Amino acid sequence: MADNSKDPNIQLLVFNGNKKGFPRSSRPEPKIKFEDWLSGEPPVVHGANESEQRWYSHYRSEQVQEIRSLLSKVLPDAFTQQFKDAFGEDQPVHLLWAAVEKRYGESNVNTVKTLVGHLISTANNDFPNLEVLFCDLKSARNTINVHTQKYLGRDMISEDLIVALVLGVLPNEYFGAQISLDEKGFNLVDVEAKLIGIFGTKSKKVIMGMGSQSNSIYRGYGQSKGNHAVNFVQSGDKKRKHGNGPTVGNDVSVRGQCFYCFGQYNVGGQPHVKSECPKRKEDFGRKEFRSNITQKPNSKRPKLSPWFRCCVVRHP
């Protein structure tokens, strides 16, 4: 150890606190960064004395040469040959960089287009619950609007569009009576709260299953093989049973559904029978009589057939 401590080479590895031992320690701090040359020609920095001025001038030319050398090494030969004049000493570096961005850079329009595509696919994909869906859509909306605010000075995706995307993937018979297109209630906060209150923590698969059960009531309504008007219970299906509510065909999951509004005026997503239909009560209160909402209202109450009156008398 004693011999090593006297070795002058070993002594050079230890900093003795004297900055003058470093050749670059006396240089002033650079005022211009390399990236400053990519957006334009930076201003000339003036030193406090002649020594600093010489160093700033040398560092300025050194930066330009370093950028040109680096670009010539990483860019394809076909590009450098095409823009060989740009590598000349008389051509500004930022013009060369603009040509590189134009050729190989990603367009800001393409970025926004990709983000918008992600927003739409998020709305159409499966989701564990509506709270997660709204969170993902709002996050995608904010990302897009950050870009458009930077380049356009305005938002591209509005809150109304987020609401429309969510409503577009949900069965409307469960929210149609609670969400209306008005200035006061049609906003992201209120609609999100209402939809979460209706569907809770149900996933998209479960929600769409609810819609398919409701739609099975009137699937094929008014049509037959001969394009003649037919009843809801078609040939080959089971008839309606008494006791546990109406059954359409072999699907017992639609018991209790209303045959007047077909579930379009459900309250809170809960099905109801025809006699308790709010739309039917509203129509009858205005003296507008009809069998269901697909028919034109009539101011006169339909007459009962003798057979039906007999049944009513026998079974009040």
JOURNOR-V181313 format. One record per residue. N is the residue number from 0. RES is the residue in one small letter. BURIAL is # if it has 24 or more other ideal C-beta (glycine too) atoms within 12 Angstrom, else .. Layout:
n:N res:RES burial:BURIAL
n:N res:RES burial:BURIAL
This chain:
n:0 res:m burial:.
n:1 res:a burial:.
n:2 res:d burial:.
n:3 res:n burial:.
n:4 res:s burial:.
n:5 res:k burial:.
n:6 res:d burial:.
n:7 res:p burial:.
n:8 res:n burial:.
n:9 res:i burial:.
n:10 res:q burial:.
n:11 res:l burial:.
n:12 res:l burial:.
n:13 res:v burial:.
n:14 res:f burial:.
n:15 res:n burial:.
n:16 res:g burial:.
n:17 res:n burial:.
n:18 res:k burial:.
n:19 res:k burial:.
n:20 res:g burial:.
n:21 res:f burial:.
n:22 res:p burial:.
n:23 res:r burial:.
n:24 res:s burial:.
n:25 res:s burial:.
n:26 res:r burial:.
n:27 res:p burial:.
n:28 res:e burial:.
n:29 res:p burial:.
n:30 res:k burial:.
n:31 res:i burial:#
n:32 res:k burial:.
n:33 res:f burial:#
n:34 res:e burial:.
n:35 res:d burial:.
n:36 res:w burial:#
n:37 res:l burial:#
n:38 res:s burial:.
n:39 res:g burial:.
n:40 res:e burial:.
n:41 res:p burial:.
n:42 res:p burial:.
n:43 res:v burial:.
n:44 res:v burial:.
n:45 res:h burial:.
n:46 res:g burial:.
n:47 res:a burial:.
n:48 res:n burial:.
n:49 res:e burial:.
n:50 res:s burial:.
n:51 res:e burial:.
n:52 res:q burial:.
n:53 res:r burial:.
n:54 res:w burial:#
n:55 res:y burial:#
n:56 res:s burial:.
n:57 res:h burial:.
n:58 res:y burial:#
n:59 res:r burial:#
n:60 res:s burial:.
n:61 res:e burial:.
n:62 res:q burial:#
n:63 res:v burial:#
n:64 res:q burial:.
n:65 res:e burial:.
n:66 res:i burial:#
n:67 res:r burial:#
n:68 res:s burial:.
n:69 res:l burial:.
n:70 res:l burial:#
n:71 res:s burial:.
n:72 res:k burial:.
n:73 res:v burial:.
n:74 res:l burial:#
n:75 res:p burial:.
n:76 res:d burial:.
n:77 res:a burial:.
n:78 res:f burial:.
n:79 res:t burial:.
n:80 res:q burial:.
n:81 res:q burial:.
n:82 res:f burial:#
n:83 res:k burial:.
n:84 res:d burial:.
n:85 res:a burial:#
n:86 res:f burial:#
n:87 res:g burial:.
n:88 res:e burial:.
n:89 res:d burial:.
n:90 res:q burial:.
n:91 res:p burial:.
n:92 res:v burial:#
n:93 res:h burial:.
n:94 res:l burial:#
n:95 res:l burial:#
n:96 res:w burial:#
n:97 res:a burial:.
n:98 res:a burial:#
n:99 res:v burial:#
n:100 res:e burial:.
n:101 res:k burial:.
n:102 res:r burial:.
n:103 res:y burial:.
n:104 res:g burial:.
n:105 res:e burial:.
n:106 res:s burial:.
n:107 res:n burial:.
n:108 res:v burial:.
n:109 res:n burial:.
n:110 res:t burial:.
n:111 res:v burial:#
n:112 res:k burial:.
n:113 res:t burial:.
n:114 res:l burial:#
n:115 res:v burial:#
n:116 res:g burial:.
n:117 res:h burial:.
n:118 res:l burial:#
n:119 res:i burial:#
n:120 res:s burial:.
n:121 res:t burial:#
n:122 res:a burial:#
n:123 res:n burial:.
n:124 res:n burial:.
n:125 res:d burial:.
n:126 res:f burial:#
n:127 res:p burial:.
n:128 res:n burial:.
n:129 res:l burial:#
n:130 res:e burial:.
n:131 res:v burial:.
n:132 res:l burial:#
n:133 res:f burial:#
n:134 res:c burial:.
n:135 res:d burial:#
n:136 res:l burial:#
n:137 res:k burial:#
n:138 res:s burial:.
n:139 res:a burial:#
n:140 res:r burial:#
n:141 res:n burial:.
n:142 res:t burial:#
n:143 res:i burial:#
n:144 res:n burial:#
n:145 res:v burial:.
n:146 res:h burial:#
n:147 res:t burial:#
n:148 res:q burial:.
n:149 res:k burial:.
n:150 res:y burial:.
n:151 res:l burial:.
n:152 res:g burial:.
n:153 res:r burial:.
n:154 res:d burial:.
n:155 res:m burial:#
n:156 res:i burial:#
n:157 res:s burial:.
n:158 res:e burial:.
n:159 res:d burial:.
n:160 res:l burial:#
n:161 res:i burial:#
n:162 res:v burial:#
n:163 res:a burial:.
n:164 res:l burial:#
n:165 res:v burial:#
n:166 res:l burial:#
n:167 res:g burial:.
n:168 res:v burial:#
n:169 res:l burial:#
n:170 res:p burial:#
n:171 res:n burial:#
n:172 res:e burial:#
n:173 res:y burial:#
n:174 res:f burial:#
n:175 res:g burial:#
n:176 res:a burial:#
n:177 res:q burial:#
n:178 res:i burial:#
n:179 res:s burial:.
n:180 res:l burial:.
n:181 res:d burial:.
n:182 res:e burial:.
n:183 res:k burial:.
n:184 res:g burial:.
n:185 res:f burial:.
n:186 res:n burial:.
n:187 res:l burial:#
n:188 res:v burial:.
n:189 res:d burial:.
n:190 res:v burial:#
n:191 res:e burial:#
n:192 res:a burial:.
n:193 res:k burial:#
n:194 res:l burial:#
n:195 res:i burial:#
n:196 res:g burial:.
n:197 res:i burial:#
n:198 res:f burial:#
n:199 res:g burial:.
n:200 res:t burial:.
n:201 res:k burial:#
n:202 res:s burial:.
n:203 res:k burial:#
n:204 res:k burial:.
n:205 res:v burial:.
n:206 res:i burial:#
n:207 res:m burial:.
n:208 res:g burial:.
n:209 res:m burial:#
n:210 res:g burial:#
n:211 res:s burial:.
n:212 res:q burial:#
n:213 res:s burial:#
n:214 res:n burial:#
n:215 res:s burial:#
n:216 res:i burial:#
n:217 res:y burial:#
n:218 res:r burial:.
n:219 res:g burial:.
n:220 res:y burial:.
n:221 res:g burial:.
n:222 res:q burial:.
n:223 res:s burial:.
n:224 res:k burial:.
n:225 res:g burial:.
n:226 res:n burial:.
n:227 res:h burial:.
n:228 res:a burial:.
n:229 res:v burial:.
n:230 res:n burial:.
n:231 res:f burial:#
n:232 res:v burial:.
n:233 res:q burial:.
n:234 res:s burial:.
n:235 res:g burial:.
n:236 res:d burial:.
n:237 res:k burial:.
n:238 res:k burial:.
n:239 res:r burial:.
n:240 res:k burial:.
n:241 res:h burial:.
n:242 res:g burial:.
n:243 res:n burial:.
n:244 res:g burial:.
n:245 res:p burial:#
n:246 res:t burial:#
n:247 res:v burial:#
n:248 res:g burial:#
n:249 res:n burial:.
n:250 res:d burial:.
n:251 res:v burial:.
n:252 res:s burial:.
n:253 res:v burial:#
n:254 res:r burial:#
n:255 res:g burial:#
n:256 res:q burial:#
n:257 res:c burial:#
n:258 res:f burial:#
n:259 res:y burial:#
n:260 res:c burial:#
n:261 res:f burial:#
n:262 res:g burial:#
n:263 res:q burial:#
n:264 res:y burial:#
n:265 res:n burial:#
n:266 res:v burial:.
n:267 res:g burial:.
n:268 res:g burial:#
n:269 res:q burial:.
n:270 res:p burial:#
n:271 res:h burial:#
n:272 res:v burial:.
n:273 res:k burial:#
n:274 res:s burial:.
n:275 res:e burial:.
n:276 res:c burial:#
n:277 res:p burial:#
n:278 res:k burial:#
n:279 res:r burial:#
n:280 res:k burial:.
n:281 res:e burial:.
n:282 res:d burial:#
n:283 res:f burial:.
n:284 res:g burial:.
n:285 res:r burial:.
n:286 res:k burial:.
n:287 res:e burial:.
n:288 res:f burial:.
n:289 res:r burial:.
n:290 res:s burial:#
n:291 res:n burial:#
n:292 res:i burial:#
n:293 res:t burial:.
n:294 res:q burial:.
n:295 res:k burial:.
n:296 res:p burial:.
n:297 res:n burial:.
n:298 res:s burial:.
n:299 res:k burial:.
n:300 res:r burial:.
n:301 res:p burial:.
n:302 res:k burial:.
n:303 res:l burial:.
n:304 res:s burial:.
n:305 res:p burial:.
n:306 res:w burial:.
n:307 res:f burial:.
n:308 res:r burial:.
n:309 res:c burial:.
n:310 res:c burial:.
n:311 res:v burial:.
n:312 res:v burial:.
n:313 res:r burial:.
n:314 res:h burial:.
n:315 res:p burial:.
